[in-house]
Amino acid sequence: MVLLSIFLFLTSGIALIFYVPKSNLALIRALGLLIAGFVLFQSSILISLVNFNKFYYQQNSYLSFDFNFLNWNLNFGVDGFSVFFFLLSSLLIFLCILYSWKNDLIKEYIINLLVLELLLLLVFSVLDILLFYIFFEAILIPMFLLIGLFGSRARKIRAAYLLFFYTFIGSVLMLLGILYIYTIVGSLSLEYVSSYAFSNQEQQWLFVAFFLSFACKIPIFPFHIWLPEAHVEAPTVGSVVLAGILLKLGVYGFLRYSLPLFPDACFYFFPLVYLMCLLGVIYASFTAVRQTDIKRIVAYSSVAHMNLVVLGIFSFNLTGIDGALLQSISHGFVSGGLFFMIGILYERYHSRLLYYYSGLVQVMPLYATVLFILTLANIALPGTSGFIGEFLLLCSIHEVNVVACILSTLGLFFGGAYSLWLYNRIIFGNLKISYTTKFNDLNFREIILLLILLIPIILMGLNPEFYVQGIQVASHSLATIYYIYI
């Protein structure tokens, strides 16, 4: 009943904050942080409750509950990999509320973030295909508001509409595919649908319908156009949620729906998917080098990392699935931390252009230290969370195609180059006192926020066994229950 208590607590918390007077900022902040903190605590309890015994089948590994609503049997559950996405969402939303502590529009901010958290947790736990689609698309509403209302520049409206239309139009075919599945299967429960044997032609059409939706969310090249624009115009919190959680919805969709339901179509289309993702890794890496906006550099870095994750998923081996999940979780921590760091700079100097920054190590040593650790994690240095996932991904790609592995490694090499170049440009060199006149290092709230992010990054890099154990149960279940040919 932990899942049900989380959903009920979040819903009642949102309603409670809605009726608190807008002028009572202290109470609103305290309630928002308390609600998000309780959900984070409950999410951490879920990990201890999920069955990580690799000898059990997937249906026994779910921690689930059912209830009936208007004669519609609704089923929710988490297993070995959705529970980590559950925890990642709870952690980042909690940190986003902590980061927004000084915001004047704190009531609207917190309500929007808590609604977004509720929808994300529903997506990662619902086991009904139509409900998954509804929650999947409903996430666009709070994200549209985050960018369109709370963005920093005039182009925020254009960026919000790009996000909305790219991801919504890409999902129209998915809805048609879900309706087709219901007409021939007679149920929308994932358990029933996964036991139905679709013909090869049905699998191919349905795979395309689902693929377009998930590809726009990740995003896979060339469906990535909306992402850099949305990142640049979004507030810091919006960028953290976008890179840390929303991009993972496509990964989750592939693993929960595309591979289990349409395995033959996945094999049929995997050369095309491989080509698109390889182009995405190389294109994003080269494009990031020539950017002058810090947010755009990190945004294109996210495109490269997520395209590499899809390469691992479509390698059709356990190594690739494990690597994709580990890298997705790691990327959520690392990219979230990087966007927090960019937001801290923007709050102080109101610019994200590289031209205005240099020599910050002389006046912001704590900032320089934290950014250094996050940069090392972003380039997958051994001992950080990024190393395990990327190493497994490259091993899985090598098993499928050596040339693809070499090209992926080349993209990652350029990723390391521009990450170190970015750090060197901001932190070292001569201090530009004509542009940056006020020098404030990290305050206590920012240090606590960043430490909370750095702890899992370091622990995951030094001792990944805990994450791998839970994830391997889910990947073995995929192989056993959904006959992925491994």
C-alpha positions in Angstrom: 0.0 0.0 0.0 3.0 2.3 -0.1 2.2 3.3 -3.7 -1.3 4.2 -2.8 -0.3 6.2 0.2 2.2 8.2 -1.9 -0.5 9.1 -4.5 -3.1 10.0 -1.9 -0.6 12.1 0.1 0.6 13.9 -3.0 -3.0 14.6 -4.1 -4.1 15.9 -0.7 -0.9 17.9 -0.3 -1.5 19.7 -3.6 -5.1 20.5 -2.6 -3.9 21.8 0.8 -1.4 24.2 -0.7 -4.0 25.4 -3.2 -6.1 26.8 -0.3 -3.2 28.4 1.6 -3.2 32.2 1.1 -0.6 33.3 -1.4 0.9 35.8 1.0 1.8 33.1 3.5 5.1 32.2 1.8 6.7 30.5 4.8 3.9 28.0 5.2 3.7 27.3 1.5 7.5 26.6 1.4 7.3 24.4 4.4 4.4 22.4 3.1 5.9 22.0 -0.3 9.2 20.8 1.1 7.5 18.5 3.6 5.3 16.9 1.0 8.1 16.3 -1.4 10.3 15.0 1.4 7.7 12.6 2.6 7.3 11.2 -1.0 11.1 10.9 -1.3 11.1 9.0 2.0 8.3 6.7 0.9 10.0 6.1 -2.5 13.2 5.0 -0.7 11.1 2.5 1.3 9.8 1.1 -2.0 13.3 -0.1 -2.9 13.5 -2.2 0.2 10.0 -3.7 -0.6 10.5 -4.6 -4.2 11.5 -8.2 -4.7 15.1 -8.3 -6.1 15.3 -12.2 -6.2 16.5 -13.0 -9.7 14.9 -16.5 -9.5 11.4 -15.0 -9.3 9.4 -14.1 -12.4 8.5 -10.6 -13.3 4.9 -10.9 -12.0 6.2 -11.8 -8.6 8.7 -9.0 -8.7 6.1 -6.3 -8.9 5.0 -4.4 -5.8 1.5 -3.6 -7.0 -2.1 -2.7 -6.0 -5.4 -2.8 -7.8 -8.6 -0.9 -7.4 -11.9 -0.6 -9.4 -13.1 2.7 -10.7 -16.4 2.8 -12.6 -16.0 -1.0 -13.5 -12.5 -0.2 -14.8 -9.9 -2.3 -13.0 -6.8 -0.2 -12.5 -3.4 -1.8 -11.8 -0.3 0.0 -10.6 3.1 -1.5 -9.7 6.8 -1.0 -9.6 9.6 -3.5 -10.3 13.4 -3.6 -10.4 13.9 -0.8 -12.8 10.8 1.4 -12.5 11.4 1.8 -8.8 14.7 3.6 -9.5 13.0 6.0 -11.9 10.4 6.4 -9.1 13.2 7.4 -6.6 15.0 9.6 -9.2 11.8 11.6 -9.8 11.1 12.1 -6.1 14.6 13.2 -5.4 14.9 15.8 -8.2 11.5 17.3 -7.5 12.4 17.6 -3.8 15.7 19.4 -4.8 13.8 21.6 -7.3 11.5 22.8 -4.5 14.5 23.4 -2.3 16.2 25.4 -5.1 13.1 27.5 -5.6 13.0 28.6 -2.0 13.5 32.3 -2.8 11.1 32.5 -5.7 8.4 35.2 -5.4 5.8 33.0 -7.2 6.5 30.1 -4.8 2.8 28.9 -4.6 2.4 28.5 -8.3 5.9 26.9 -8.6 5.3 24.4 -5.9 1.8 23.4 -7.1 3.1 23.0 -10.6 6.1 20.9 -9.4 4.0 18.6 -7.2 1.4 18.0 -10.0 4.3 17.2 -12.3 5.7 14.8 -9.7 2.4 13.1 -9.3 2.0 12.5 -13.0 5.6 11.2 -13.3 5.1 8.7 -10.5 1.9 7.6 -12.1 3.6 7.0 -15.5 6.4 5.0 -13.9 3.9 2.8 -12.0 0.8 2.4 -14.1 0.3 -1.0 -15.7 -2.6 -0.1 -18.1 -1.6 1.1 -21.6 -4.3 3.7 -22.0 -3.7 5.2 -18.5 0.0 5.3 -19.4 -0.7 7.3 -22.5 -3.0 9.7 -20.5 -0.4 10.4 -17.8 2.4 10.4 -20.4 0.7 13.2 -22.3 -0.6 15.1 -19.3 2.9 15.8 -18.2 3.1 18.3 -21.1 0.7 20.6 -19.3 2.8 21.4 -16.2 6.0 21.5 -18.4 4.3 23.9 -20.8 3.5 26.1 -17.8 6.9 25.9 -16.3 8.5 27.1 -19.6 5.8 29.4 -20.9 5.1 31.2 -17.6 8.3 31.0 -15.6 10.9 31.2 -18.4 13.5 33.9 -18.4 13.3 35.4 -22.0 10.8 36.4 -24.6 11.4 33.3 -26.7 10.0 31.1 -23.9 6.5 31.0 -25.6 8.1 29.6 -28.8 10.1 27.1 -26.8 7.0 25.9 -24.8 5.0 25.4 -28.0 7.9 23.5 -29.6 8.0 21.2 -26.6 4.2 20.7 -26.7 3.7 20.1 -30.4 6.8 18.0 -31.0 6.0 15.6 -28.2 2.2 15.7 -28.6 2.0 15.2 -32.4 4.5 12.4 -32.1 2.1 10.6 -29.7 -1.0 10.8 -31.9 -0.1 7.5 -33.6 0.5 5.9 -30.3 -3.1 6.6 -29.3 -4.3 5.0 -32.5 -2.1 2.0 -31.8 -3.5 1.7 -28.3 -7.1 1.8 -29.7 -6.2 -0.9 -32.2 -4.7 -3.1 -29.5 -7.9 -2.8 -27.5 -10.1 -3.8 -30.5 -8.1 -7.0 -31.1 -7.1 -8.0 -27.5 -10.1 -6.7 -25.6 -8.1 -5.4 -22.8 -5.6 -2.6 -22.0 -3.9 -4.3 -19.1 -0.2 -4.8 -19.7 -0.4 -8.4 -18.3 -3.1 -9.4 -20.9 -1.6 -7.5 -23.8 1.8 -9.0 -23.3 0.4 -12.5 -23.5 -1.2 -11.8 -26.9 0.8 -12.8 -30.0 0.7 -10.0 -32.6 1.5 -10.9 -36.2 4.7 -9.5 -37.8 2.8 -6.9 -39.8 0.8 -5.8 -36.7 4.0 -5.5 -34.7 5.7 -3.4 -37.3 2.9 -0.9 -37.5 2.4 -0.7 -33.8 6.2 -0.4 -33.2 6.3 2.7 -35.5 3.3 4.2 -33.6 4.9 3.8 -30.2 8.5 4.6 -31.5 7.6 8.1 -32.7 6.2 9.0 -29.3 9.2 7.7 -27.4 11.7 9.0 -29.9 10.4 12.5 -29.5 10.6 12.3 -25.7 14.2 11.0 -25.5 14.9 12.7 -28.1 16.4 10.6 -30.9 18.0 12.4 -33.9 16.3 14.1 -35.8 13.4 14.6 -33.4 15.7 16.6 -31.0 15.0 20.1 -32.4 12.8 21.1 -29.5 15.2 20.1 -26.7 18.0 22.8 -26.9 15.4 25.5 -27.3 13.3 24.3 -24.4 16.4 24.1 -22.2 17.6 27.6 -23.0 14.3 29.2 -22.4 13.2 27.1 -19.4 13.9 28.2 -15.8 16.6 26.2 -14.0 14.0 23.9 -12.4 12.4 23.2 -15.8 15.8 22.3 -17.3 16.5 19.9 -14.3 13.2 18.2 -14.7 13.5 18.0 -18.5 17.0 16.5 -18.5 16.8 14.6 -15.3 13.4 12.9 -15.7 11.4 13.7 -18.8 14.0 12.3 -21.2 13.8 9.0 -19.3 10.2 8.6 -20.2 11.1 7.4 -23.7 13.7 4.9 -22.3 11.1 3.6 -19.9 8.6 3.3 -22.7 10.9 1.3 -24.9 11.7 -1.1 -22.0 8.2 -1.5 -20.7 6.2 -1.5 -24.0 8.2 -1.7 -27.2 10.6 -4.5 -26.5 8.1 -6.7 -24.6 5.1 -6.2 -26.9 6.8 -6.0 -30.3 10.1 -8.0 -30.1 10.1 -9.1 -33.8 9.5 -5.5 -35.0 12.3 -4.3 -32.8 14.7 -6.6 -34.5 13.3 -5.6 -37.9 13.8 -1.9 -37.3 16.9 -2.0 -35.3 19.3 -1.1 -38.2 17.4 2.1 -38.8 17.3 2.9 -35.1 21.0 2.3 -34.8 21.7 4.6 -37.7 19.6 7.4 -36.2 21.1 7.1 -32.8 24.7 7.0 -34.1 24.0 10.1 -36.1 22.5 11.6 -32.9 25.6 10.9 -30.8 28.1 12.3 -33.4 25.9 15.3 -34.4 25.1 16.3 -30.8 28.8 16.0 -29.8 30.1 18.1 -32.7 27.3 20.7 -32.3 27.9 21.1 -28.6 31.5 22.2 -29.3 30.4 25.3 -31.3 27.8 26.6 -28.8 28.3 29.8 -26.8 25.4 29.3 -24.4 26.3 27.1 -21.4 22.8 25.6 -21.3 22.9 24.7 -24.9 26.2 22.8 -24.4 24.7 20.7 -21.6 21.5 20.2 -23.6 23.3 18.8 -26.6 25.4 16.7 -24.2 22.1 15.2 -23.0 21.1 14.4 -26.6 24.3 12.5 -27.1 24.0 10.5 -23.9 20.4 9.5 -24.4 21.0 8.4 -28.0 23.8 6.2 -26.7 21.3 4.7 -24.2 18.9 3.8 -27.0 21.8 2.1 -28.8 22.3 0.0 -25.7 18.6 -0.9 -25.6 18.5 -2.0 -29.2 21.7 -4.1 -28.8 19.3 -6.8 -27.5 21.5 -8.2 -24.8 21.4 -8.0 -21.0 24.5 -5.9 -20.9 22.9 -3.2 -23.0 19.7 -3.2 -21.0 21.6 -3.0 -17.7 23.8 -0.2 -19.1 20.9 1.7 -20.5 19.1 1.8 -17.1 22.2 2.6 -15.1 23.2 5.4 -17.5 19.6 6.8 -17.4 19.7 7.0 -13.6 23.2 8.4 -13.6 22.4 11.0 -16.2 19.4 12.1 -14.2 21.7 12.9 -11.2 24.6 14.4 -13.3 22.6 16.5 -15.7 20.3 17.7 -12.9 23.4 18.9 -11.0 24.9 20.6 -14.1 21.7 22.6 -14.7 21.6 23.6 -11.0 25.1 24.9 -11.4 24.2 26.9 -14.5 21.2 28.3 -12.6 23.3 29.4 -9.7 25.6 31.3 -12.1 22.6 32.9 -13.8 21.1 34.0 -10.5 24.3 35.9 -9.7 25.3 37.3 -13.1 22.1 37.1 -15.3 24.0 35.6 -18.3 24.6 32.2 -19.7 27.1 33.3 -22.4 30.6 31.8 -22.1 32.1 35.1 -23.1 31.4 36.8 -19.8 32.9 34.0 -17.6 36.5 33.3 -16.7 38.6 32.7 -13.6 35.8 31.9 -11.2 38.1 29.6 -9.2 39.7 32.7 -7.7 36.4 33.9 -6.1 34.1 30.8 -6.0 36.3 27.9 -5.0 33.4 25.8 -3.6 31.5 26.3 -6.9 34.6 25.3 -8.9 35.1 22.1 -6.8 31.4 20.9 -7.2 31.4 21.7 -10.9 34.7 19.7 -11.4 33.1 16.6 -9.8 30.0 16.9 -12.0 32.1 17.5 -15.1 34.1 14.3 -14.4 30.9 12.4 -13.9 29.5 13.8 -17.2 32.6 12.4 -19.1 32.2 9.1 -17.3 35.4 9.1 -15.3 36.0 5.8 -13.4 34.7 6.2 -9.8 31.7 8.2 -10.9 28.2 7.0 -11.7 28.6 7.7 -15.4 31.4 5.2 -15.9 29.5 2.0 -15.2 26.6 2.7 -17.5 28.7 3.9 -20.4 31.1 1.0 -20.1 28.3 -1.5 -20.3 26.7 0.4 -23.2 29.9 0.3 -25.2 30.4 -3.4 -24.5 26.9 -4.2 -25.6 27.2 -2.1 -28.8 30.6 -3.9 -29.5 28.8 -7.2 -29.4 26.5 -6.1 -32.2 28.7 -4.0 -34.4 32.3 -2.9 -34.0 32.1 0.1 -36.3 29.1 1.4 -34.3 31.1 1.0 -31.1 34.0 3.0 -32.6 31.7 5.8 -33.8 30.0 5.9 -30.4 33.3 6.1 -28.7 34.3 8.9 -31.0 31.2 10.9 -30.0 32.0 10.3 -26.3 35.6 11.4 -26.9 34.4 14.8 -28.2 31.9 14.9 -25.3 34.8 14.7 -22.9 36.7 17.3 -24.9 33.9 19.9 -24.8 33.1 19.2 -21.2 36.7 19.9 -20.1 36.9 22.9 -22.4 33.7 24.3 -20.8 35.0 23.8 -17.3 38.4 25.3 -18.2 36.7 28.3 -19.9 34.5 29.1 -16.9 36.8 28.3 -13.9 40.3 29.1 -15.0 41.9 32.1 -16.8 41.8 35.8 -16.0 38.9 37.1 -13.9 36.6 39.3 -16.0 35.9 42.0 -13.4 34.3 44.3 -15.9 31.4 41.8 -16.3 31.2 40.0 -13.0 31.4 42.5 -10.2 29.7 40.6 -7.3 31.3 37.4 -6.2 29.2 35.1 -4.0 30.3 31.5 -3.5 27.7 28.7 -2.8 25.5 29.5 0.2 24.4 26.9 2.7 21.2 25.9 1.0 23.0 25.4 -2.4 25.7 23.3 -0.7 23.1 21.0 0.9 21.3 20.7 -2.4 24.4 19.8 -4.4 25.7 17.4 -1.7 22.5 15.5 -1.9 23.1 15.0 -5.6 26.8 14.3 -5.3 26.4 11.5 -2.8 24.5 9.0 -5.1 26.9 10.0 -8.0 29.9 9.0 -5.9 28.3 5.9 -4.3 27.0 4.6 -7.6 30.5 5.0 -9.1 32.3 3.3 -6.2 29.7 0.6 -5.3 27.2 0.1 -8.2 26.3 -3.4 -7.0 23.1 -2.2 -5.3 21.8 -0.6 -8.5 23.0 -3.4 -10.7 21.3 -6.1 -8.5 17.9 -4.5 -8.8 18.2 -3.7 -12.5 19.4 -7.2 -13.4 16.3 -8.7 -12.0 14.2 -6.5 -14.3 16.4 -7.3 -17.4 16.3 -11.0 -16.7 12.6 -10.8 -16.3 12.3 -9.1 -19.7 14.4 -12.0 -21.2 12.3 -14.7 -19.5 8.8 -13.4 -19.8 9.0 -11.5 -23.1 11.3 -13.9 -24.9 13.9 -11.3 -26.0 16.4 -13.3 -27.9 19.5 -12.9 -25.9 
